[in-house]
Amino acid sequence: SLPSPEVSVSVVTPNPRPGAPTGLTASFSGRTISIAWTAPTTGEPVTNYVLEVGSAPGLANLVVVPVGPGLSFVAPGVPDGTYWLRVRGSNAAGTG
């Protein structure tokens, strides 16, 4: 008889840590900055977010603010300057 068709399947456990939040936006009015994002589409649901603010890309040397489970943050009274913002989500499995 002819050989039967074959298919290869790989089964892996998905990473439970959350992926990166998406759609990060920042707007300002006077000295108030409003930041918003969308929940990650990968990993287990986020239970807390943290906002990291740096003086250059990749740094969190100015402020690290726990935000909680919300998808936005408002910072009043921000001094003059250029800031780099990053939002990270975390859950019981770790930080994404």
Helices and strands as residue ranges (DSSP letters): E 22-29, E 32-38, E 48-54, E 63-68, E 72-75, E 84-91, E 94-95
